[in-house]
Amino acid sequence: MTLPRPFAEGPPATEGSAERPSAGGAASAPLFARVADEVSIYEVSPRDGLQNEAAMIPIEGKRRLIAALVAAGLRRIEITSFVSPKWVPQLADAEELARTIAAEPGVTFSALCPNARGLERALAVGLREIAVFLSASEAHNRANVNKSIDDTLSVFSEIVPPAREAGVAVRAYVSTVWGCPYEGDVDPARVVRIAERLIELGCYQVSLGDTIGIGTPRQTHDIVRRFLDAMPPERFALHLHDTRGTALANILVGLELGVRDFDASVAGVGGCPYAPGAAGNMATEDLVFMLHGMGVRTGVDLDKLIEAGNVAEQVIGRPLPGKVHRAGPFRLRRLPTRG
């Protein structure tokens, strides 16, 4: 097995030397010059964060968490998944939760739908957005959904067009973009082809996942540039795990290249059961703290977001890894809002 680049000892000493302009050269640009004035955060903690928790969480606790996220100003929240309770018992209350979450002006609640039956369930409770998911590696996709990539895309052809006809927006996740725990390297060209197919089917955005948290800034730069060559930045988002502490560095690379959409999970809760050793989504409050410090607008109240992290810890019943959630905000100096 060829290991993903981040597992290697390091690049050759001469790698990339011809690409780097000299200090102050014509090719250099002001740092952060291309960072957007405002970004959008897609909150995944109620679904991706809670789905693998062994202890069953009462539905009232899930409602409390979602309400706290809304109060913090998050406007795109994935609340559950319409998968079989046999596979994900934690989300067996999907219909009841979706039915009883009060509609909020300007807030989009969404749910993961693995198949046509999942779409039926989502439509029955009145959701206006769903998400579909697959992996960029065959081995991980079979471990996750027991299908090949081509077969999964065929299933999506039975989900996405009917959803769009019903006025439901569809987002897509592609996992293991930075590398697979079973196969090693994943060809970025394959990921772009998968994403293009998802957009052709009718998905409005494709979220690119570093499922096992192995991404490095250079690798992230290469992946994002490939996608920018293929589609506008609003067509894709970054979903990064902080397993090895590189999520914010990779997000910074994405920001500098013009990415404006990022997935995150309050207090860093969540991981993937089919990615051995992976744990911890990007903590929403860590991301917001960095963005606000850069003068980038998010629409999120950091203090209330930290409170939402407290709710998540209470609901789950154990400490969570988010750093700003634990350390608190720091306001000695703030940059002015960009724009």
C-alpha positions in Angstrom: 0.0 0.0 0.0 1.3 3.5 -0.9 0.8 5.7 2.1 -0.7 9.2 1.7 1.9 11.9 1.4 1.4 13.2 4.9 2.5 9.9 6.3 5.8 10.0 4.4 9.1 11.2 5.9 9.0 14.4 3.9 9.3 15.8 0.4 12.6 15.8 -1.5 14.8 18.7 -0.6 14.3 20.3 -4.1 10.5 19.8 -4.2 8.7 23.0 -5.3 11.9 25.1 -5.2 11.3 26.4 -8.8 7.8 27.5 -7.9 8.6 29.8 -5.0 9.2 33.4 -5.9 12.0 35.3 -4.3 11.2 37.5 -1.4 9.7 40.8 -2.7 9.6 39.4 -6.2 6.9 40.2 -8.8 5.0 37.0 -8.1 4.5 37.8 -4.4 1.2 39.1 -3.2 0.1 40.7 0.2 -0.6 37.9 2.7 -4.4 37.2 3.0 -5.1 39.6 0.1 -7.6 37.0 -1.4 -9.4 36.1 1.8 -13.1 36.8 1.5 -14.7 39.5 3.7 -17.3 36.9 4.8 -17.5 33.1 5.0 -20.3 30.6 5.6 -20.1 27.9 8.2 -22.0 24.7 7.9 -22.6 23.3 11.4 -22.6 19.4 11.5 -22.5 18.7 15.3 -26.1 17.5 15.7 -25.5 14.8 13.0 -21.8 14.2 12.4 -20.9 15.1 15.9 -23.5 12.9 17.7 -23.9 9.9 15.4 -21.0 7.9 16.9 -21.7 8.5 20.6 -22.2 5.2 22.3 -24.4 6.5 25.1 -27.9 7.3 23.8 -28.7 11.0 23.9 -32.3 12.0 24.7 -34.1 13.9 22.0 -34.5 16.9 24.4 -30.7 17.1 24.6 -30.5 17.3 20.8 -33.1 20.0 20.7 -31.2 22.0 23.3 -28.0 21.8 21.3 -29.7 22.8 18.1 -31.4 25.8 19.8 -28.1 26.9 21.2 -26.5 26.7 17.8 -29.3 28.8 16.3 -28.9 31.3 19.1 -25.2 31.6 18.3 -26.1 32.8 14.8 -25.4 29.6 12.8 -27.6 29.5 9.7 -26.8 26.2 8.1 -27.2 23.2 10.5 -27.3 19.5 9.7 -29.5 18.1 12.4 -29.8 14.3 11.7 -29.6 11.5 9.2 -32.3 9.3 7.7 -30.3 6.1 7.9 -31.4 2.8 9.2 -31.5 2.8 13.0 -29.9 -0.6 12.8 -26.7 1.1 11.5 -26.8 4.3 13.5 -29.0 3.8 16.6 -28.2 7.3 17.9 -30.2 8.8 15.1 -33.3 6.6 15.4 -35.3 9.7 16.4 -34.7 11.4 13.1 -38.3 12.0 12.2 -39.4 13.1 15.6 -36.5 15.5 15.9 -37.0 17.0 12.5 -40.7 17.4 13.0 -40.3 19.1 16.4 -37.5 21.6 15.6 -39.2 24.9 15.2 -38.6 26.7 11.9 -36.3 29.7 12.3 -36.2 32.6 9.8 -33.0 32.5 7.8 -32.0 29.1 9.1 -31.7 26.0 7.0 -32.0 22.7 8.7 -30.8 19.7 6.7 -30.4 15.9 7.0 -28.2 13.2 5.5 -30.1 10.9 3.1 -28.3 7.7 1.9 -31.0 6.4 -0.4 -34.5 7.0 -1.9 -36.2 5.9 1.3 -34.2 8.5 3.2 -35.4 11.1 0.8 -39.0 10.0 1.4 -38.5 10.4 5.1 -37.0 13.8 4.7 -39.8 15.0 2.5 -42.4 13.7 4.9 -41.1 15.9 7.7 -40.8 19.0 5.5 -37.1 19.5 5.3 -35.9 21.8 2.5 -32.4 20.6 2.2 -30.7 17.1 2.3 -27.2 15.8 1.9 -25.8 12.7 0.2 -22.4 11.2 0.9 -19.8 8.9 -0.6 -16.0 8.4 -0.5 -13.3 9.1 -3.0 -11.7 5.7 -2.3 -13.4 2.4 -3.2 -12.3 0.6 -0.1 -13.6 3.4 2.3 -16.9 3.7 0.3 -17.5 -0.1 0.6 -16.7 0.1 4.3 -19.0 3.0 4.8 -22.0 2.2 2.5 -21.2 -1.3 1.2 -21.2 -0.1 -2.4 -18.8 0.8 -5.1 -18.4 4.5 -6.0 -20.2 3.9 -9.4 -23.1 2.1 -7.7 -23.4 4.9 -5.1 -23.6 7.5 -7.8 -26.3 5.5 -9.5 -28.2 5.6 -6.2 -27.8 9.3 -6.1 -29.3 9.6 -9.6 -32.5 8.3 -7.9 -32.3 10.8 -5.1 -31.0 14.1 -6.3 -33.2 14.8 -9.3 -36.4 14.0 -7.5 -35.3 16.1 -4.5 -34.7 19.0 -6.8 -38.1 18.6 -8.5 -39.6 18.8 -5.0 -37.8 22.0 -4.3 -35.3 20.5 -1.9 -31.7 21.6 -2.1 -29.0 18.9 -2.2 -25.5 19.1 -0.8 -22.9 16.3 -1.2 -20.0 15.0 0.9 -17.0 13.3 -0.5 -14.9 11.6 2.1 -11.2 10.6 2.2 -10.2 13.3 -0.3 -6.8 13.8 1.4 -6.1 10.1 1.8 -7.7 6.8 2.8 -6.9 4.6 5.8 -7.2 1.5 3.6 -5.9 2.5 0.2 -3.4 5.3 1.0 -3.2 8.1 -1.7 -6.3 9.2 -3.4 -6.0 10.6 -6.9 -7.2 14.3 -6.8 -8.3 14.0 -10.5 -10.7 11.2 -9.4 -12.1 13.5 -6.7 -12.7 16.3 -9.2 -14.5 13.9 -11.5 -16.8 12.7 -8.7 -17.5 16.2 -7.6 -18.3 17.2 -11.2 -20.7 14.3 -11.5 -22.5 15.3 -8.3 -23.0 18.8 -9.5 -24.3 17.5 -12.9 -26.8 15.5 -10.9 -28.0 18.7 -9.2 -26.0 19.1 -6.0 -25.4 22.8 -5.3 -22.2 22.2 -3.3 -19.7 19.4 -2.7 -18.0 19.2 0.8 -14.5 17.8 0.6 -13.5 15.7 3.6 -10.2 15.1 5.2 -11.7 12.2 7.0 -8.7 11.0 8.9 -7.1 14.4 9.5 -3.9 13.8 7.6 -3.9 16.9 5.4 -1.0 19.3 5.2 -1.1 22.9 3.9 0.8 22.1 0.7 -1.5 19.2 -0.1 -4.5 21.3 0.7 -3.1 24.0 -1.7 -2.8 21.4 -4.5 -6.3 20.0 -3.9 -8.0 23.4 -3.7 -6.2 24.7 -6.8 -7.4 21.6 -8.8 -10.9 22.4 -7.8 -10.7 26.1 -8.6 -9.5 25.1 -12.0 -12.7 23.0 -12.4 -15.4 25.0 -10.7 -16.1 28.3 -8.9 -15.3 28.4 -5.1 -19.0 28.5 -4.1 -19.4 25.0 -5.5 -17.2 23.3 -2.9 -16.5 23.5 0.8 -13.8 22.1 3.1 -14.7 19.6 5.8 -11.5 19.1 7.8 -10.7 16.9 10.8 -8.2 18.2 13.4 -6.9 14.7 14.3 -3.3 15.8 13.9 -3.7 19.5 14.6 -3.5 20.8 11.1 -7.2 21.7 10.4 -6.8 25.5 11.0 -3.6 25.6 8.9 -5.4 23.9 6.0 -8.3 26.2 6.4 -6.0 29.2 6.2 -4.6 27.9 2.9 -8.2 27.5 1.6 -9.1 31.0 2.7 -6.0 32.5 0.9 -7.1 30.7 -2.3 -10.6 32.1 -2.0 -12.6 29.2 -0.4 -15.6 30.7 1.4 -17.5 27.6 2.8 -16.3 25.5 5.7 -17.9 22.7 7.8 -17.3 22.6 11.5 -18.7 21.0 14.7 -19.1 22.9 17.9 -16.5 21.9 20.6 -14.9 19.6 18.0 -17.3 16.7 18.6 -17.5 13.9 16.0 -15.4 11.6 13.8 -15.9 8.6 11.5 -16.3 5.0 12.6 -14.8 3.7 9.4 -11.6 5.8 9.7 -9.5 4.0 12.3 -7.9 6.5 14.7 -9.8 9.5 13.4 -11.5 11.7 16.0 -12.6 15.3 16.2 -14.1 17.6 13.5 -12.9 21.1 13.2 -14.2 22.9 16.3 -16.6 25.7 15.2 -15.5 28.1 17.9 -11.8 27.6 17.1 -12.6 28.4 13.4 -14.7 31.5 14.3 -12.1 32.8 16.7 -9.5 32.7 14.0 -11.8 34.2 11.4 -12.9 37.1 13.6 -9.3 37.8 14.5 -8.6 38.2 10.8 -11.6 40.6 10.4 -13.6 38.0 8.5 -17.4 38.1 9.1 -19.2 34.9 10.0 -22.6 36.1 11.4 -21.8 34.0 14.6 -21.6 35.3 18.1 -18.5 33.7 19.6 -19.7 34.0 23.3 -23.0 32.3 22.4 -21.1 29.7 20.4 -19.0 28.9 23.4 -22.2 28.5 25.4 -23.4 26.1 22.7 -20.2 24.1 23.3 -21.0 23.9 27.0 -24.5 22.6 26.0 -22.8 19.9 23.8 -20.6 18.8 26.8 -23.6 18.6 29.1 -25.7 16.7 26.5 -22.8 14.2 25.7 -21.6 14.0 29.3 -17.9 14.3 28.8 -15.2 16.9 28.0 -14.9 17.9 24.3 -11.7 18.9 22.5 -12.5 22.4 21.3 -9.7 24.7 22.3 -11.5 28.1 22.4 -14.4 26.4 24.1 -12.0 25.5 26.9 -9.8 28.6 27.0 -12.4 31.3 26.2 -12.2 34.2 23.9 -9.5 36.9 24.0 -10.3 40.5 23.1 -7.3 42.6 23.8 -7.1 43.6 20.2 -9.4 43.0 17.2 -8.8 43.8 13.6 -11.5 45.9 11.9 -14.0 44.0 9.9 -12.9 43.5 6.3 -14.7 45.5 3.7 
